Amino acid sequence: MSKIKNIKKRTKIFLKKIFSVLNMPEMLTLPGQLAFFFVLSIVPMITLIAYGATFLNISTSFIENFIAKAFSSDVATLITPMLTNGKLDFHMILFLMIAFFIASNGASSIIVASNAIYGVKNSGYLKRKIRAILITFLLVLLLLFMLLVPAFGNHIINLFNYVDINKNLTEKISWVITILKGPFSWIFMFIIIKIIYTISPEKKVKSSNVNYGAIFTTILWTLSTAVYSLYTTKFANYQLFYAGLSNVIILMLWIYLLAIIFVWGMALNIKQESIKLEKTTQIKINNK
């Protein structure tokens, strides 16, 4: 009975810590900030995808068709003119750099929130910005992977089969996307999320101390992405309400859900930190 009471007591203390972390001012505003900057980085990401597709000699009409189906015709109309030159000029590179720099403000918020969780003082702007740019790169890479493989992988395969540009190329792309789905996708997501959680606070954090949050975030991101992909492919019929912006609205809701899950994962990482602090305190008491 004493063991059960002890477990209940520890669980209660842990849940209180989680709620106290989630109620911190930095954590309350973080999901909205992350979602905003994630959405802000969507256009540069899609532009890079489209440029990559042009190097494979895929027609502009095919790229526009994919973007229209996966996102919306409005987004396709916005991006397609950028591809008419067929190359990355100075203005386009400048646009991508500015968009990426602005999007790094979301990562700066992650750093500030992580510092608050671990009780670390924020460093200077320049040092924090360099760290934020690295985290932004990892987040963009992760979001890009999720869009291309778990979320819209089937869209890509279906479009290649429909257009039938090159049978061998279609088979290779279908094979690659199929291989990337499943366990490989989960492992890749877990590794990137774990790295982000580890390097976000401006203090040395053991990677093993963020396993709880990384596993939690990976599982819920995988489930939410699967539901999002299924809904947009099979069941969605919201053109009646939002017209051309329908896919963008649903995309924003999905991204906001990802941001909330990410913040919850950050809060869960306090569990391992709490265990570490308890052990340290116990050692000090025993030494006295």
Phi, psi and omega in degrees: 000321181297324179294318180296318178297320179296318179296316179298319180295315179297318180297318179297317179296317180297314180297323177297319178296318179299312181295323179293323177293315181294336180270002175294143182306320181295324183282329181293325182268346186297314182304316179296318179296315179299314180300318180298313183285334172297313179297321179299328182275355183297312183298312175301323180294314180296323178298317178295321177300314182296319178295320176299323179293325180293331178291339177270011180062032175274135186294153179298324180297324178294316180298316180297321179296317179296313181297321180295320181286318184282324183243277175192163179294330179294318178295320179297319179295326180291318189272325186305317178301334179292341186263357185294331179287335179074011179208160178274105178269181185298317182296321180292318178298319178296318178299315181294320180294317180294316180298318180293320180295317179294319180298335181292349176296330176297317178294326176299322178294323177298317181296313181298316179295319179297319178298322179294321179297315185270001179068040182252140178285138179292139179277185179294164185300313186297314180297318180292325181292321178297316177297320181296321179295320177296315179295321178298318178301316180294319179294318178295317177300317181293314180294322177298316178298317181294325178290319185281330186252286185295318187283305188242019178302317180293325176301314182297314180298315181296320180293320178296319178294323182290314182285326179055054180291309181212118186298316180296318179295318179299316180295320180294315180295318178299319180294315181297313181296320179296319179294320183290336179286163177083217186306318180299317180299316181294318180295316180299313179298316181299315182297312182295316179298319180296319178298316180298314179297326183287319186267353183294308178290145182273054174208165180284120179237130176293136181298331179292339181282352181247013182297319181303308182294320181294317178294314179302310182295318180299314182297311183288327175296319179297315181293315181294324178291321178296317179294317179299314180296316180296317183294314181291333182274319191253319194247341188295134175208065185248015175300330182300327186263318188244001179053232186290344182269003186303309182296325179293320179299312180294322177299318180295321177296320178296315181295322178295321176297318177300320181295318179297315179298320180299318180293319176300320178298321176299318180295324180295333181295344179291340181301307182294324178295323179294318178299319180296317180293322178298317179296317180297316178298318181297320180296318181296318179296317180295323180293327178288000000 
